Amino acid sequence: MRKWLIVPLALAGGFAFGLLLSELIGIAGYLLFGYKLGIRYLPIALGMVGVAGALVYTIRKKA
């Protein structure tokens, strides 16, 4: 049951970190090159990575 609580938290955390990282990349690109750089779908990808990492962690911790 605890696994199902961790999944949405990991998804939200990964998404938030992806937004933050995407904005930092955009700001750095604007300051260095004069236009916004970015990685499309970075927040979504990091959200999925967060869920996968949380599931692997809980499964290994249980075993």
N, C-alpha and C positions, 0 to 999 in steps of 0.2 A: 504494500500500500504506500510505503514511503517513496517508492520509485515514481509513482504518479504525481507526487507533490514536487519532486525534484525536476521533472521534465518541463513543466511550464516556467519554473523559476530559471532554469538553465536557458530556455528559449528566450525569455525576456532579458536576462543578463547578457547573453550573446548578441542579441539584437541591439541593446543599448550600447554595448562596447563597439559594435560595428558602426553605429551612427556616429559615435564619438571619433573613432578612427577615420571614418570617411570624411568628417568635417576637418579634422586635423590635416589630412592629406590635401584636401581642397584649399585650406588656408596656406599651407606651406607651398603648394603649387602656385597659388596666386602671388605670394610674396616673392618667390624665386623666378617665376617665368611670366607673370603678368596675366595668366588665365587659370581658371579653376581646373585642377586635375581631380581625378576620382576613379574609383573602381565601382562599376555598376554592380548592384545586388550584394555588396559587401555585408550590409547588416543581416540580410537573409542568410547568406552563407555562414556567417559567424554564429548566427542563432542555431543553425543546424549542427555546426561543429560543437557548440556548447551542449546541445542535447546528446549528441553521440558521446562526447567525453563524459558527461554525467552518467549516462547509462553504463558505459564501460567501467567507470569508477565504482558504481554501486554493485555491479555484477561481480567485479573482482574483490570488492570488500566483503561481499557475502560468502564467497568461496573460500 
